[in-house]
Amino acid sequence: MTAPLTETDRYKWVALTVASLGTLVGVLNASTLIIALPAIMVNLDTTLIGVMWVLIAYTLILTILAPACGRLADIHGRKKLYVFGLVAFTIGSLLCGFAADITQLIGFRILQAVGGAFLVANGTLLVVDAFPRQELGKAMGILSMIMAAAFVVGPILGGFLTMIDWRLNFFFNVPIGLAVAYIAHTRLREATEFSGNEPFDVRGMLLFTVAFVALTVYLSVGLIFGLLSAPMLATLAVGLVSLAAFIRRERTTPNPLVDFSLFRIRIFAYGQASSFLNAVARGAVMILMILFFQGLRGYDPLMASILIAPMAIGLIISGPLGGTLSDRYGSRLISTGGLVISLVGLAGLALMQYDTPYWVLAVWMLVNGFGSGLFQPPNTSAIMAAVPMERRGVASSMRAFLGNTGMVISMTIALPLLVNTIPLDLMMNMFVVGGMNMPVDTQITFTQGIAFVFFISAALTLPAIVVSALRGSEDVGRQKEMAGNASP
């Protein structure tokens, strides 16, 4: 006879449900918006670089605020900050829908990103605090599956909404965001008491922001205007000096924004490093495939969204599988194996030609997605379980920061490389008249640019595999010990 569920058992599923709904809001927004980018570019009369800043600005702010959101979660608790994030994200979505030009849209996306930063930092924490260690991989796998399902539904939904009006991609978030905020406010609780009295490292936050923005500008703008030009070298100098000052500050202050001592934990350090390298490797994969299908192949947004579905289907299949296997065998074997499979998928995409049959591309997208699904849940659960509860907010924020930084680097490297393949006006014309109506030489050159970025992505996955394999296997041996000490 099955034993009745305890209050603790019931709450862990409540926490997972609320975290999943918040994740659903964020992922749906990202995946629907990617489909809408070509329509926004034409409707708001901007360039590819301009419209890409709609994505980059969001990810940039998400990354900058990640350490602050995690630290605030350790000071004030998860629930109130999660609800605040939902409300801010919803208001930002509403304003984005009314944007009159690309400048306004980017500005409102920054507000949306403020809310998104609190969602990202606290969503995983809600699950980690609620589940015991021996079930954490399974919980992360379910969360990953829901995220992947949103990536399947999101582009299709985005394609449908974009065919009506691209602004619906933002308005759609409003009722969902309000509903999830209400559920979170009424059903969530804190797993422990948070004092709210610890000081927040404002000086460290300022140094971190200057360093991150300067180094990001150097990497992105420098690839266009020259990494060795005087303005770019000055920007690099500002970034490096600020970064050095930030690291020194965090190592000496009693209440740091980022706790570098956590990197003494082997699983934590190697898990974070492999997550960062994987994000750099695959951050631009989806947007590149969207540009290929809508630009060169000339498909409408709805059809293009359906064509990239194999990538998310792979994630749906392997996410719960990876999480469950990691609970039994540990994170090293499963995560590293996932990266190897992801590498195979990226290598296959790097061989694409302008006339490659779709089924070939679909297979490689499926393989890449499957590998990513095996990697992410075990890696996340290992990182979070390796630190004590009072430092989980910082740990989660550092995971979000490194992941988002990897994606920013991926996009800021990929787009200049792609733009340099053909002139911007020719690329704009491709989205207006359809790439299949362009000269074959142009189609070949454009595809070669995308394939070259995939080659770089595959090469970057190699060090991620090495780092993941070096993380050690002590997490398996510690599971039973930690399970008894894990928070309910």
Secondary structure as a PSIPRED ss2 file (coil, helix, strand):
# PSIPRED VFORMAT (PSIPRED V4.0)

   1 M C   1.000  0.000  0.000
   2 T C   1.000  0.000  0.000
   3 A C   1.000  0.000  0.000
   4 P C   1.000  0.000  0.000
   5 L C   1.000  0.000  0.000
   6 T C   1.000  0.000  0.000
   7 E H   0.000  1.000  0.000
   8 T H   0.000  1.000  0.000
   9 D H   0.000  1.000  0.000
  10 R H   0.000  1.000  0.000
  11 Y H   0.000  1.000  0.000
  12 K H   0.000  1.000  0.000
  13 W H   0.000  1.000  0.000
  14 V H   0.000  1.000  0.000
  15 A H   0.000  1.000  0.000
  16 L H   0.000  1.000  0.000
  17 T H   0.000  1.000  0.000
  18 V H   0.000  1.000  0.000
  19 A H   0.000  1.000  0.000
  20 S H   0.000  1.000  0.000
  21 L H   0.000  1.000  0.000
  22 G H   0.000  1.000  0.000
  23 T H   0.000  1.000  0.000
  24 L H   0.000  1.000  0.000
  25 V H   0.000  1.000  0.000
  26 G H   0.000  1.000  0.000
  27 V H   0.000  1.000  0.000
  28 L H   0.000  1.000  0.000
  29 N H   0.000  1.000  0.000
  30 A H   0.000  1.000  0.000
  31 S H   0.000  1.000  0.000
  32 T H   0.000  1.000  0.000
  33 L H   0.000  1.000  0.000
  34 I H   0.000  1.000  0.000
  35 I H   0.000  1.000  0.000
  36 A H   0.000  1.000  0.000
  37 L H   0.000  1.000  0.000
  38 P H   0.000  1.000  0.000
  39 A H   0.000  1.000  0.000
  40 I H   0.000  1.000  0.000
  41 M H   0.000  1.000  0.000
  42 V H   0.000  1.000  0.000
  43 N H   0.000  1.000  0.000
  44 L C   1.000  0.000  0.000
  45 D C   1.000  0.000  0.000
  46 T C   1.000  0.000  0.000
  47 T C   1.000  0.000  0.000
  48 L H   0.000  1.000  0.000
  49 I H   0.000  1.000  0.000
  50 G H   0.000  1.000  0.000
  51 V H   0.000  1.000  0.000
  52 M H   0.000  1.000  0.000
  53 W H   0.000  1.000  0.000
  54 V H   0.000  1.000  0.000
  55 L H   0.000  1.000  0.000
  56 I H   0.000  1.000  0.000
  57 A H   0.000  1.000  0.000
  58 Y H   0.000  1.000  0.000
  59 T H   0.000  1.000  0.000
  60 L H   0.000  1.000  0.000
  61 I H   0.000  1.000  0.000
  62 L H   0.000  1.000  0.000
  63 T H   0.000  1.000  0.000
  64 I H   0.000  1.000  0.000
  65 L H   0.000  1.000  0.000
  66 A H   0.000  1.000  0.000
  67 P H   0.000  1.000  0.000
  68 A H   0.000  1.000  0.000
  69 C H   0.000  1.000  0.000
  70 G H   0.000  1.000  0.000
  71 R H   0.000  1.000  0.000
  72 L H   0.000  1.000  0.000
  73 A H   0.000  1.000  0.000
  74 D H   0.000  1.000  0.000
  75 I H   0.000  1.000  0.000
  76 H H   0.000  1.000  0.000
  77 G C   1.000  0.000  0.000
  78 R C   1.000  0.000  0.000
  79 K H   0.000  1.000  0.000
  80 K H   0.000  1.000  0.000
  81 L H   0.000  1.000  0.000
  82 Y H   0.000  1.000  0.000
  83 V H   0.000  1.000  0.000
  84 F H   0.000  1.000  0.000
  85 G H   0.000  1.000  0.000
  86 L H   0.000  1.000  0.000
  87 V H   0.000  1.000  0.000
  88 A H   0.000  1.000  0.000
  89 F H   0.000  1.000  0.000
  90 T H   0.000  1.000  0.000
  91 I H   0.000  1.000  0.000
  92 G H   0.000  1.000  0.000
  93 S H   0.000  1.000  0.000
  94 L H   0.000  1.000  0.000
  95 L H   0.000  1.000  0.000
  96 C H   0.000  1.000  0.000
  97 G H   0.000  1.000  0.000
  98 F C   1.000  0.000  0.000
  99 A C   1.000  0.000  0.000
 100 A C   1.000  0.000  0.000
 101 D C   1.000  0.000  0.000
 102 I H   0.000  1.000  0.000
 103 T H   0.000  1.000  0.000
 104 Q H   0.000  1.000  0.000
 105 L H   0.000  1.000  0.000
 106 I H   0.000  1.000  0.000
 107 G H   0.000  1.000  0.000
 108 F H   0.000  1.000  0.000
 109 R H   0.000  1.000  0.000
 110 I H   0.000  1.000  0.000
 111 L H   0.000  1.000  0.000
 112 Q H   0.000  1.000  0.000
 113 A H   0.000  1.000  0.000
 114 V H   0.000  1.000  0.000
 115 G H   0.000  1.000  0.000
 116 G H   0.000  1.000  0.000
 117 A H   0.000  1.000  0.000
 118 F H   0.000  1.000  0.000
 119 L H   0.000  1.000  0.000
 120 V H   0.000  1.000  0.000
 121 A H   0.000  1.000  0.000
 122 N H   0.000  1.000  0.000
 123 G H   0.000  1.000  0.000
 124 T H   0.000  1.000  0.000
 125 L H   0.000  1.000  0.000
 126 L H   0.000  1.000  0.000
 127 V H   0.000  1.000  0.000
 128 V H   0.000  1.000  0.000
 129 D H   0.000  1.000  0.000
 130 A H   0.000  1.000  0.000
 131 F C   1.000  0.000  0.000
 132 P C   1.000  0.000  0.000
 133 R H   0.000  1.000  0.000
 134 Q H   0.000  1.000  0.000
 135 E H   0.000  1.000  0.000
 136 L H   0.000  1.000  0.000
 137 G H   0.000  1.000  0.000
 138 K H   0.000  1.000  0.000
 139 A H   0.000  1.000  0.000
 140 M H   0.000  1.000  0.000
 141 G H   0.000  1.000  0.000
 142 I H   0.000  1.000  0.000
 143 L H   0.000  1.000  0.000
 144 S H   0.000  1.000  0.000
 145 M H   0.000  1.000  0.000
 146 I H   0.000  1.000  0.000
 147 M H   0.000  1.000  0.000
 148 A H   0.000  1.000  0.000
 149 A H   0.000  1.000  0.000
 150 A H   0.000  1.000  0.000
 151 F H   0.000  1.000  0.000
 152 V H   0.000  1.000  0.000
 153 V H   0.000  1.000  0.000
 154 G H   0.000  1.000  0.000
 155 P H   0.000  1.000  0.000
 156 I H   0.000  1.000  0.000
 157 L H   0.000  1.000  0.000
 158 G H   0.000  1.000  0.000
 159 G H   0.000  1.000  0.000
 160 F H   0.000  1.000  0.000
 161 L H   0.000  1.000  0.000
 162 T H   0.000  1.000  0.000
 163 M H   0.000  1.000  0.000
 164 I H   0.000  1.000  0.000
 165 D C   1.000  0.000  0.000
 166 W C   1.000  0.000  0.000
 167 R C   1.000  0.000  0.000
 168 L H   0.000  1.000  0.000
 169 N H   0.000  1.000  0.000
 170 F H   0.000  1.000  0.000
 171 F H   0.000  1.000  0.000
 172 F C   1.000  0.000  0.000
 173 N H   0.000  1.000  0.000
 174 V H   0.000  1.000  0.000
 175 P H   0.000  1.000  0.000
 176 I H   0.000  1.000  0.000
 177 G H   0.000  1.000  0.000
 178 L H   0.000  1.000  0.000
 179 A H   0.000  1.000  0.000
 180 V H   0.000  1.000  0.000
 181 A H   0.000  1.000  0.000
 182 Y H   0.000  1.000  0.000
 183 I H   0.000  1.000  0.000
 184 A H   0.000  1.000  0.000
 185 H H   0.000  1.000  0.000
 186 T H   0.000  1.000  0.000
 187 R H   0.000  1.000  0.000
 188 L C   1.000  0.000  0.000
 189 R C   1.000  0.000  0.000
 190 E C   1.000  0.000  0.000
 191 A C   1.000  0.000  0.000
 192 T C   1.000  0.000  0.000
 193 E C   1.000  0.000  0.000
 194 F C   1.000  0.000  0.000
 195 S C   1.000  0.000  0.000
 196 G C   1.000  0.000  0.000
 197 N C   1.000  0.000  0.000
 198 E C   1.000  0.000  0.000
 199 P C   1.000  0.000  0.000
 200 F C   1.000  0.000  0.000
 201 D C   1.000  0.000  0.000
 202 V H   0.000  1.000  0.000
 203 R H   0.000  1.000  0.000
 204 G H   0.000  1.000  0.000
 205 M H   0.000  1.000  0.000
 206 L H   0.000  1.000  0.000
 207 L H   0.000  1.000  0.000
 208 F H   0.000  1.000  0.000
 209 T H   0.000  1.000  0.000
 210 V H   0.000  1.000  0.000
 211 A H   0.000  1.000  0.000
 212 F H   0.000  1.000  0.000
 213 V H   0.000  1.000  0.000
 214 A H   0.000  1.000  0.000
 215 L H   0.000  1.000  0.000
 216 T H   0.000  1.000  0.000
 217 V H   0.000  1.000  0.000
 218 Y H   0.000  1.000  0.000
 219 L H   0.000  1.000  0.000
 220 S H   0.000  1.000  0.000
 221 V H   0.000  1.000  0.000
 222 G H   0.000  1.000  0.000
 223 L H   0.000  1.000  0.000
 224 I H   0.000  1.000  0.000
 225 F H   0.000  1.000  0.000
 226 G C   1.000  0.000  0.000
 227 L C   1.000  0.000  0.000
 228 L C   1.000  0.000  0.000
 229 S C   1.000  0.000  0.000
 230 A H   0.000  1.000  0.000
 231 P H   0.000  1.000  0.000
 232 M H   0.000  1.000  0.000
 233 L H   0.000  1.000  0.000
 234 A H   0.000  1.000  0.000
 235 T H   0.000  1.000  0.000
 236 L H   0.000  1.000  0.000
 237 A H   0.000  1.000  0.000
 238 V H   0.000  1.000  0.000
 239 G H   0.000  1.000  0.000
 240 L H   0.000  1.000  0.000
 241 V H   0.000  1.000  0.000
 242 S H   0.000  1.000  0.000
 243 L H   0.000  1.000  0.000
 244 A H   0.000  1.000  0.000
 245 A H   0.000  1.000  0.000
 246 F H   0.000  1.000  0.000
 247 I H   0.000  1.000  0.000
 248 R H   0.000  1.000  0.000
 249 R H   0.000  1.000  0.000
 250 E H   0.000  1.000  0.000
 251 R H   0.000  1.000  0.000
 252 T H   0.000  1.000  0.000
 253 T C   1.000  0.000  0.000
 254 P C   1.000  0.000  0.000
 255 N C   1.000  0.000  0.000
 256 P C   1.000  0.000  0.000
 257 L C   1.000  0.000  0.000
 258 V C   1.000  0.000  0.000
 259 D C   1.000  0.000  0.000
 260 F H   0.000  1.000  0.000
 261 S H   0.000  1.000  0.000
 262 L H   0.000  1.000  0.000
 263 F H   0.000  1.000  0.000
 264 R H   0.000  1.000  0.000
 265 I C   1.000  0.000  0.000
 266 R H   0.000  1.000  0.000
 267 I H   0.000  1.000  0.000
 268 F H   0.000  1.000  0.000
 269 A H   0.000  1.000  0.000
 270 Y H   0.000  1.000  0.000
 271 G H   0.000  1.000  0.000
 272 Q H   0.000  1.000  0.000
 273 A H   0.000  1.000  0.000
 274 S H   0.000  1.000  0.000
 275 S H   0.000  1.000  0.000
 276 F H   0.000  1.000  0.000
 277 L H   0.000  1.000  0.000
 278 N H   0.000  1.000  0.000
 279 A H   0.000  1.000  0.000
 280 V H   0.000  1.000  0.000
 281 A H   0.000  1.000  0.000
 282 R H   0.000  1.000  0.000
 283 G C   1.000  0.000  0.000
 284 A C   1.000  0.000  0.000
 285 V H   0.000  1.000  0.000
 286 M H   0.000  1.000  0.000
 287 I H   0.000  1.000  0.000
 288 L H   0.000  1.000  0.000
 289 M H   0.000  1.000  0.000
 290 I H   0.000  1.000  0.000
 291 L H   0.000  1.000  0.000
 292 F H   0.000  1.000  0.000
 293 F H   0.000  1.000  0.000
 294 Q H   0.000  1.000  0.000
 295 G H   0.000  1.000  0.000
 296 L H   0.000  1.000  0.000
 297 R C   1.000  0.000  0.000
 298 G C   1.000  0.000  0.000
 299 Y C   1.000  0.000  0.000
 300 D C   1.000  0.000  0.000
 301 P H   0.000  1.000  0.000
 302 L H   0.000  1.000  0.000
 303 M H   0.000  1.000  0.000
 304 A H   0.000  1.000  0.000
 305 S H   0.000  1.000  0.000
 306 I H   0.000  1.000  0.000
 307 L H   0.000  1.000  0.000
 308 I C   1.000  0.000  0.000
 309 A H   0.000  1.000  0.000
 310 P H   0.000  1.000  0.000
 311 M H   0.000  1.000  0.000
 312 A H   0.000  1.000  0.000
 313 I H   0.000  1.000  0.000
 314 G H   0.000  1.000  0.000
 315 L H   0.000  1.000  0.000
 316 I H   0.000  1.000  0.000
 317 I H   0.000  1.000  0.000
 318 S H   0.000  1.000  0.000
 319 G H   0.000  1.000  0.000
 320 P H   0.000  1.000  0.000
 321 L H   0.000  1.000  0.000
 322 G H   0.000  1.000  0.000
 323 G H   0.000  1.000  0.000
 324 T H   0.000  1.000  0.000
 325 L H   0.000  1.000  0.000
 326 S H   0.000  1.000  0.000
 327 D H   0.000  1.000  0.000
 328 R H   0.000  1.000  0.000
 329 Y H   0.000  1.000  0.000
 330 G C   1.000  0.000  0.000
 331 S H   0.000  1.000  0.000
 332 R H   0.000  1.000  0.000
 333 L H   0.000  1.000  0.000
 334 I H   0.000  1.000  0.000
 335 S H   0.000  1.000  0.000
 336 T H   0.000  1.000  0.000
 337 G H   0.000  1.000  0.000
 338 G H   0.000  1.000  0.000
 339 L H   0.000  1.000  0.000
 340 V H   0.000  1.000  0.000
 341 I H   0.000  1.000  0.000
 342 S H   0.000  1.000  0.000
 343 L H   0.000  1.000  0.000
 344 V H   0.000  1.000  0.000
 345 G H   0.000  1.000  0.000
 346 L H   0.000  1.000  0.000
 347 A H   0.000  1.000  0.000
 348 G H   0.000  1.000  0.000
 349 L H   0.000  1.000  0.000
 350 A C   1.000  0.000  0.000
 351 L C   1.000  0.000  0.000
 352 M C   1.000  0.000  0.000
 353 Q C   1.000  0.000  0.000
 354 Y C   1.000  0.000  0.000
 355 D C   1.000  0.000  0.000
 356 T C   1.000  0.000  0.000
 357 P C   1.000  0.000  0.000
 358 Y H   0.000  1.000  0.000
 359 W H   0.000  1.000  0.000
 360 V H   0.000  1.000  0.000
 361 L H   0.000  1.000  0.000
 362 A H   0.000  1.000  0.000
 363 V H   0.000  1.000  0.000
 364 W H   0.000  1.000  0.000
 365 M H   0.000  1.000  0.000
 366 L H   0.000  1.000  0.000
 367 V H   0.000  1.000  0.000
 368 N H   0.000  1.000  0.000
 369 G H   0.000  1.000  0.000
 370 F H   0.000  1.000  0.000
 371 G H   0.000  1.000  0.000
 372 S H   0.000  1.000  0.000
 373 G H   0.000  1.000  0.000
 374 L H   0.000  1.000  0.000
 375 F H   0.000  1.000  0.000
 376 Q H   0.000  1.000  0.000
 377 P H   0.000  1.000  0.000
 378 P H   0.000  1.000  0.000
 379 N H   0.000  1.000  0.000
 380 T H   0.000  1.000  0.000
 381 S H   0.000  1.000  0.000
 382 A H   0.000  1.000  0.000
 383 I H   0.000  1.000  0.000
 384 M H   0.000  1.000  0.000
 385 A H   0.000  1.000  0.000
 386 A C   1.000  0.000  0.000
 387 V C   1.000  0.000  0.000
 388 P C   1.000  0.000  0.000
 389 M H   0.000  1.000  0.000
 390 E H   0.000  1.000  0.000
 391 R H   0.000  1.000  0.000
 392 R H   0.000  1.000  0.000
 393 G H   0.000  1.000  0.000
 394 V H   0.000  1.000  0.000
 395 A H   0.000  1.000  0.000
 396 S H   0.000  1.000  0.000
 397 S H   0.000  1.000  0.000
 398 M H   0.000  1.000  0.000
 399 R H   0.000  1.000  0.000
 400 A H   0.000  1.000  0.000
 401 F H   0.000  1.000  0.000
 402 L H   0.000  1.000  0.000
 403 G H   0.000  1.000  0.000
 404 N H   0.000  1.000  0.000
 405 T H   0.000  1.000  0.000
 406 G H   0.000  1.000  0.000
 407 M H   0.000  1.000  0.000
 408 V H   0.000  1.000  0.000
 409 I H   0.000  1.000  0.000
 410 S H   0.000  1.000  0.000
 411 M H   0.000  1.000  0.000
 412 T H   0.000  1.000  0.000
 413 I H   0.000  1.000  0.000
 414 A H   0.000  1.000  0.000
 415 L H   0.000  1.000  0.000
 416 P H   0.000  1.000  0.000
 417 L H   0.000  1.000  0.000
 418 L H   0.000  1.000  0.000
 419 V H   0.000  1.000  0.000
 420 N C   1.000  0.000  0.000
 421 T C   1.000  0.000  0.000
 422 I C   1.000  0.000  0.000
 423 P C   1.000  0.000  0.000
 424 L H   0.000  1.000  0.000
 425 D H   0.000  1.000  0.000
 426 L H   0.000  1.000  0.000
 427 M H   0.000  1.000  0.000
 428 M H   0.000  1.000  0.000
 429 N H   0.000  1.000  0.000
 430 M H   0.000  1.000  0.000
 431 F H   0.000  1.000  0.000
 432 V H   0.000  1.000  0.000
 433 V H   0.000  1.000  0.000
 434 G C   1.000  0.000  0.000
 435 G H   0.000  1.000  0.000
 436 M H   0.000  1.000  0.000
 437 N H   0.000  1.000  0.000
 438 M C   1.000  0.000  0.000
 439 P C   1.000  0.000  0.000
 440 V H   0.000  1.000  0.000
 441 D H   0.000  1.000  0.000
 442 T H   0.000  1.000  0.000
 443 Q H   0.000  1.000  0.000
 444 I H   0.000  1.000  0.000
 445 T H   0.000  1.000  0.000
 446 F H   0.000  1.000  0.000
 447 T H   0.000  1.000  0.000
 448 Q H   0.000  1.000  0.000
 449 G H   0.000  1.000  0.000
 450 I H   0.000  1.000  0.000
 451 A H   0.000  1.000  0.000
 452 F H   0.000  1.000  0.000
 453 V H   0.000  1.000  0.000
 454 F H   0.000  1.000  0.000
 455 F H   0.000  1.000  0.000
 456 I H   0.000  1.000  0.000
 457 S H   0.000  1.000  0.000
 458 A H   0.000  1.000  0.000
 459 A H   0.000  1.000  0.000
 460 L H   0.000  1.000  0.000
 461 T H   0.000  1.000  0.000
 462 L H   0.000  1.000  0.000
 463 P H   0.000  1.000  0.000
 464 A H   0.000  1.000  0.000
 465 I H   0.000  1.000  0.000
 466 V H   0.000  1.000  0.000
 467 V H   0.000  1.000  0.000
 468 S H   0.000  1.000  0.000
 469 A H   0.000  1.000  0.000
 470 L C   1.000  0.000  0.000
 471 R C   1.000  0.000  0.000
 472 G C   1.000  0.000  0.000
 473 S C   1.000  0.000  0.000
 474 E H   0.000  1.000  0.000
 475 D H   0.000  1.000  0.000
 476 V H   0.000  1.000  0.000
 477 G H   0.000  1.000  0.000
 478 R H   0.000  1.000  0.000
 479 Q H   0.000  1.000  0.000
 480 K H   0.000  1.000  0.000
 481 E H   0.000  1.000  0.000
 482 M H   0.000  1.000  0.000
 483 A H   0.000  1.000  0.000
 484 G H   0.000  1.000  0.000
 485 N H   0.000  1.000  0.000
 486 A C   1.000  0.000  0.000
 487 S C   1.000  0.000  0.000
 488 P C   1.000  0.000  0.000
